[in-house]
């Protein structure tokens, strides 16, 4: 239930108002010995119905807001719930240790999800919850070291024949001066190339925000899963609004135009499977979210179990090859000169 | 002095606009204010003769001077973008595409060709900034991927000439995926032991830099070209101060270890042929 300490999204206000009334009624029921059981039950049903109807009809922009909810489970929360014995590994061996991307070895608790327990390399963007932590994590916006650390860990996974699980949750790669000096573009590009030919399974889960190359930089995989209220696109709606509409005011239109939700992306085969979130969003019931995520990862890993490295790579590249929408009128080749 | 100038219509890319040769018979050098006859400039590969200033140049002109005797076979000229998302901002995407095709006479923002350079058969893809800012959507990604495939299928070297504002917003996540697709095929080329020369021209930013353009075995930049991931305006807003002189320019990238060579366009063909001779002996 929403309490005052929780972050409130604008479209959740009617729900919270009703919940307030419900609380009052419960208090009356308790304190004044009035029998309001029937009224309470009716109101509870109204709250449930309202929440369901709001959450069944979310706009794309509302989903973006849920994906950014400050109480939403972040990468480390997922790791804590889905794995045991996580050992975080640090540094890119070149420049430093980026805090916006974390990674390490852990036992994925697959047996709890109808698969088997197994060691995996888990890598993800990490955001912070309070002001201090947000700054420490650079708002989940990696510098080149983050991508290079991720690549080092993926190559380690290949060496030890362990699958890679990546969790995407970033508002974008950090657009800073030093990031450019140290080759942000090269770091992301290198990962795209190397991930395409990594000889071990890669399962990608978009858990929150999937903004552009900053997300894709750890997002090439054999199976791409996406939480129901996450978003993933070529650009954040605000930046798209600023560039195409020349104003920050069209973020809702931009979110609509970009078709950035999980259902949108399943339709164009960018995403393989939607991981369902509880009504009210992942932050309302993290346990149910972890459970659904664990199930989906376990299933994805099980489908990749029997593939040898070369088949794995062939299918991964073939999957990327199918991405795109165009029309080809003829394949004729004509000479000039 | 640009603060009073009205922003040009179209996609706003700040300093990263391409420097197209202006209309008219006489052309002024933006750096030295000298004047040259247009014909002379064109004969000089759109490089200002005295100052060496590089104007932006389209794909076909690159093919004309890179391939022996300007002879080459064009490929994939019949691939067309479709408006899969029914994207509409202030203008429908379908309309932008139509206008760009009319303006450029080309199907998309990249062209692919094969032909000879010296004694070497090569696959070349070259981008056109004049087509929706050289942005990469499904067709650009597909044509580049096919040019890479052509190289490793025929076992020939690859050259890609980049100029782009990045991934094309109007195709949403599909354009983002073109970064992965093009890079994936480059891994095949790499596995095959074949060389890839990435030529970065002004401007090359965003998703194109963060995919194939930075993945050359040898990265070559044209002098003064703006090359980066984030655009200068965004970085300025992030750090809250002005950017240092020469930031994100070709020479800056070379100093920081991200391009091998800064090569004057007039010597580009010769440098690539020489490197091909060395590698393919």
Interface residues (C-beta under 8 A of the other chain):
Chain A: X173 X174 X175 X176 X177 X179 X180 X181 X182 X183 X184 X185 X186 X188 X189 X190 X192 X193 X194 X195 X196 X197 X212 X213 X216 X217 X219 X220 X232 X233 X234 X235 X240 X243 X244 X245 X246 X250 X253 X254 X257 X258 X259 X260 X264 X265 X268 X270 X316 X317 X320 X321 X323 X324 X325 X326 X327 X328 X329 X330 X331 X332 X333 X334 X335 X336 X337
Chain B: X7 X11 X12 X67 X69 X70 X71 X72 X73 X74 X75 X76 X77 X78 X79 X80 X81 X82 X84 X85 X87 X88 X89 X90 X137 X138 X139 X141 X142 X145 X167 X168 X169 X170 X171 X172 X173 X174 X175 X176 X177 X178 X179 X180 X181 X183 X184 X185 X186 X187 X188 X190 X191 X206 X207 X209 X210 X211 X212 X213 X214 X215 X227 X228 X229 X230 X234 X235 X238 X239 X243 X244 X247 X248 X256 X257 X258
